[in-house]
Amino acid sequence: MNIRFFLTLPFIVMLLAIAFMPFVHQKWWHAHFRKVAFGLGAIIISYYAFGLHDTSKLLSVTHEYLSFIILIGAFFVVTGGIHLRVWGESTPWRNTLFLLVGSLLASIIGTTGASMLLIRPWVYSNRYRITAFHIVFFIFLISNIGGALTPIGDPPLFLGYLRGIPFFWVSTHLFVPWLLAIIFLGSVFYLIDKNNFQKAPIPIREAETFEQTWEFKGGVNVLFLIFIIASIFLASPWREIGMVVTAFFSYSITPRKIFEENKFSFYPLEEVAWLFFGIFATMMPVLDLLEQEKHFLSSLVSLKTVHFYYLTGFLSALLDNTPTYLTFLQLHLSMNELSIEKSQDILFALSHYGSTIIAISLGAVFFGGVTYIGNGPNFMIKSIAEEADIRMPHFFKYIFFYSIPILLPLLLFIGWLCAK
């Protein structure tokens, strides 16, 4: 059997462990997930280092992983120093408005920044009747789809910007599907939340238990948040250095009381760091296999715009969406004898094959909410919610109870509308 098949097994085991172990043996998983992630990742790293002697690949993936975790970590620390309390009760209208505004904010400060900033006030404002669906829709809208309007919103789009796609091309061409998705999910959420609200005790519905005030502490961290966003536009390694320094100063000068009020701990960041270490390491052979077979795939099937949408989307839900986006963008350009390394070729592709690049972009961003590992903030939001004693659905329950019945119809409609 082909060695490339065996090299994909650690990635499959990693996904199955994330999917099943918290449900099968939660206590064991929380005690040993670090060992599982490190062990599976070490298998692939050892093969690339000592079997293939492919140090360039290892360095490239290491850089991608560090960039990813530093971005996540910087936002996590800085927003952890902002204590925000939303005024009033969590009525269905107020909750829906919160999600819609948060979705817009995700395109301004990124899905990671918006997620880390808003998850705590979201949990607090709904504390008397919060359920798993509140967190799931937060993931759908703020942690994923909301970031589709600008290159800052989601890493794949920023990568496209660095390759030569104009900054405002994204907002111009992705606005309609973004708006449709926001309206659809916002409407579905409102109907579900209205039903949940009507079942709540009368004192909660009449706001007798709510404090009619709002709080905002740690304002200096708004400045640090701006520094992180500005650092995104720097070249590596200055980008990562700027983020680390910003997070360090933020954590050093923020009063401990603010972190305590936010019930801040580093465990969610630690969990994401270890699990994505395993994912980044074990996905190397999977991406290599995809890269090696892309010409075979293009010759086997006459790839159309809709195929790029679903292929990019499906793999973005299981792999990191940034290399998936890059792989299919490169495949599309090479099929038309263009190079991803030449900005003039990118501009030519936008003018002649723009619909396909729109499909690739939508697939990378919109499918990120299909699984917990589809986008970096997802798993961290899940971890923060569980620390707040919210019972979150396990990996497959999330997919079958939320992604398939709620998100899938939207994704199919967007594919039919924008990826013909």
N, C-alpha and C positions, 0 to 999 in steps of 0.2 A: 504493500500500500504506500502511496506517495507520502514522503516525509513531510510535505507541506500540510497534509491533512492532520498528521499527528501534532504538528506545531500549533494547530488551532485548538487543540483539546484543552490546554490550560485556560484559554479565554472562555471556552464553553463552561468549564468547571467553575470559573470565577463568576460568571453570570448566574449559574445554577445555585451557587453558594449564597450570593446576594439575594436571590429570589426565594430560596427555600429555608435556609438555616435560621433566619430570625423567626420564622413561623414554626419550624420543626423543633428547634432547641435554642430558644432565645438567649438563655443564660450562658450556654456554651459559646454561642456565636459572639456575644459581647465580650467574652473573656479571651477569645482566640482569633477574632477576625484579622488582627494585625499579622499573626503568624500565617494565616491562609493567604492573605494578599502578598506578603513578602515571599512566601515559599513558591507560589505559582509564578510570581514575577521573576524570581531568581532563576527558575528553570529556563525561561526564554532569554533573559539577560545573559546567562552563562553560555547558551548556545550561540547567540550572536557574537559574544566576546571571544570564546575559545573555539567554537566550531566554524563560524563564518569569518571571524576576525573583522567584523563589520563595525568598527568603532565609530565611523561617521554616522551610521544609523542610530547607534546608541546615544551619541552626543546630541543628535537632532531630537530624538524623543525625550531625552533628559531635559533639553532646553524647553520643549513644548510643555512638559509636565511642570517644571519649575515656574514657567510663565503663568500657567494655569493656576497653580496653587498659591502663588504669590498674589495674583489678582484677587482670587477668592478670599485669601487670608487678610489682605489689606482692607477690602471692603468690610469683612467680618469684624475686624478690630475697630475700625473707625466708626462704623454704624453702631457697634456695641456701646460706644461712648455717647450716643445720642439718645436721650430719654424722651420719648414722644408719647403723649397720651391724647387720644382723639376725644373731642367734646361730644357728650350726649350718648344716647342709647344706640344699640346696633339694630336698627330697623332694617327691613329688606331694602328699602330705597337708599338708606345711608350706606349700607354694605355694598350695594351695587355701584354707587357713586365712588366709593373708596377704591374698588377694583378697577373701575374705568380710569380714574385719575392715576392710580398706580401703574396701569398699563401704559399710559402716556409717559409717565415719569421713567419707565423702563427704557424707553428709546432715548431719553436725555442723559441718564446716568448709568445706563446699562442694566440688564436683567439682574446681574449679581448685586449691584449697588442698590437698586430699588427693592429687591427681595430682602436683603439684609436690613435695610432701613425700615421697611414697613411691616415685616412679619411680627415683631413684638407688639406694636400698637394694634395690629389686626387681631392677634390672639387676645390681648387685653380687652379690647372693646367688645368682643364676643364671648367673654369669659363665662357668662351665665348660661349660655346655650350653644357653645361651640361643639361642632362635630367634625368628622373627617372631611366631609364635602367642602367645608369652609377652607381647609388647607389645600385640597385638591384643586379647587378653582383658583386659588391664589397661585398655585404652581402653573396651571394652564395659562393664566392671563399675565401675571406680573413676572413670573420666572421664565417665560418662554415667548409667547406670541406678542406680548407688548413690546419686545425689543426689535421688531421688524422694520421700524421706520428710519433708523439711522445706522451708520456703521458702528457707532458707539454702542448700540443696543445689544448686539450679540457678536461674539468673537468671529464666526465665519464671515459676517458682513464686513467686519473691520479688516479681515484678511483680504477680502476682495478690494476694499479701498486701498490697501497697501500695494496691491497688484496693479492698480490703475483705474478701477471703477470710480467715477466721480462721486463725491460725497453725497450730493443731493439726488443722484440717480436712484438710490434705494428708496427714498421717501416718495419720489415721483411715481415709481413703477410698482411699489408694494403697498401704497396707501389704500387702494380699494380692497384688496383681500384682507389687509390688516383691519380696516374698518368693519368689514363684514364679519370677520371672526370675533372682534370685540363686541359687536352688537349681538351676535348669536349667543356667545357664551355668557354675556352679561344678562341677556333675557332668560336663558335657561337657569342661571344662578338665581335670579330674582324669583322665579316661580318656585324653585326648591326651597329657597330661604324663606319665602312667604309662608309656605306650608310648615316649615320648622318653627317659625315665629308664632304662628297661630296655636301650636301645640305647647308653647312655653307657658309657665304659670302666669297668672294675671299680674302679680307685682312686677315681673320682668317686662311684660308687654306694656305696662303703664309707666315704666321707667322709675318705679319707686326705689329701686336698689342702685340706681346709677348716680354717680357724681356728675353734676352738670358743669364740669370745668375741663379745661385742657391744660397740658403741661408740655413745656419744651425746655430741656436742659442739655448742656454740653454743646452749646452753639458753636464753639471754636472748632468742633469736628466737622461742621459744614465746610469750613475753609479747607480742612484736610481732605474732605471728600472731593472738593474741586481740584486739589493737588493730584489726587489719584487719577481723576479723569484726564487731567492735563498730561500726566505721565504716560498715558496710553499712546500718545502721539510721538513719544520719544523713541529713538532707536534702542535696540537691545545692546548692551546690558543696562543702559541708563534708565530704561523704563522700569526694570525690576528693582534696581537700586533705589530709584525715586519712591517706589511703592513701599519698599521695606522701611526706608527712613521715615516716610510719612506715618506708617503704622506704628513705628517705634515711638515717635514723638507724641502721637495721639494717645497711645496707651500710657505713656509716662506722665502726661500732664492732666489727663482726665481724672477727676475725683473718683476714688474707689466707690463712693456712695452711688454714683450713677450706674456703674457696672452692677452693683448689688441690686439696685432697683430694677434693672433689666434682667436680673437673674442670669448674668453673663457667665459663661464658662467656655473653655477651649475644647471641650469634648466634641461638639459637632464638627469643628474644623479638623480635629485629629482624625475623626472617623472618615471624613471625606478625603483627607490626605492619604490615609492608608489604602482605602478601597480604590481610589483612582490611581494610586501607584500600581496596584495590581492590574487595573484595567489598561492603563497606558502601556505597561510592559507587555502584557499578554496579547494586546491587540496588534502588536507589530507584525506578526506573521499573517494576520487576517488582512491588514491593509496591504502588505506586500503581495499577498495572493490576489487581491483585488486589482492591484496595479499591474501584475504580471498577466492577468487574464482579461484586462480591459479590451485589448484589441480582438481577442477571441470572442468576447461578449458582443462587441460592436459588429463583428462579422457574422455572428450567429443570429443576432436579432437586429432588425433595422430600428435603431433606437430613435424614438420620437420624443418630443418635448415632455409628454406625460410620463414616459418611462424614466426620464431623468428626475422628474418630480418624485415619483414613488421610490425609486432606487436610493436617491439621496435621502429621502425622508425615512425609509425603513432602516437604513444603516445608521443614520443619525440618531435614531431611537435606541440603538444598541451599542454604537461606538461613539467616540467623541465627534461632535458634528463639525469641528473645524477641519481635521484631515479628510473627513468624508466630503465636505464641500469642495475642498481643494482637489481631491481625486477626480470628482465628476466634472468640475470645471475644466481640469486639464484634459480629461477624456473628450469632452465636447470640443475643445479647441483643437486637439490633435486630429480629431475626425475631420476637421475642416482645414487642416494643414496650417494651423496657427499655433503660436507659442505662448504659454502662460507667463514666460519671462519677459515678454515684450509688451510694453504698455500700448503701443500703437495697434498690436494685434487684439488686445483687450477692447480697445475703443472700436475697432472694426467689427468685432464680434457683437458688441452692444448694439451697433447700428443695423447689423444684418441678421443676427440670431438672438436678439434681446429676449424673446419669449422663453427660450431655453434657459438663459441665465436667470431670468425671473423664477422659473420653475425650480432650478437648483437652489436658489436663495430661499424660496418659500419652503422647500422640503427640509432644508437644514434647520430653519428656525421653528417652523410650525410643528414638526414632528418631535421636537425636543421634549414636549410634555407627555408623550405616549408612555414613557417609562420613567422610573426614578433616576436612571443613569443617562437619560437622554440629554441632559444639560447640567452643568456644574451646580447651579443653585438648588436643583430639585432635591438632591439627597440631603443637603444641608438644611433645607426647610423642613423636611421630614424629621431630621434629627432634633431640630429646635422644637418642633411640635411635640415630639415624644418626650422631650425633657420637661415640657409643660403639662405632661400627663394626658395628652390627647392620643387616643388610640387610633393609630394610622393603619390603613390597609396594607397587607403584605404585598410583595412585588406583583404577583399574578392577580390578586384581588383588585389592586389598583388598575390593572390593565382591563380586566373583564367587567368590573363594576363601574368604571369611570371612563377610561380611554376609549373602549370600543363603543359603548352605547352613547356617549356624549361627544367625544372628540372626533371619532372616526367619521360620522356623517358630515361634520364640518370639513374635514380633510378631503373627503371624497368630492364634496361640492366645490371646494377651492380648486382641486385638480381638474374637475370638469370645466370650471369657469376660466381658469388662468393657465392651464397647462395642456391645452388642446394640441 
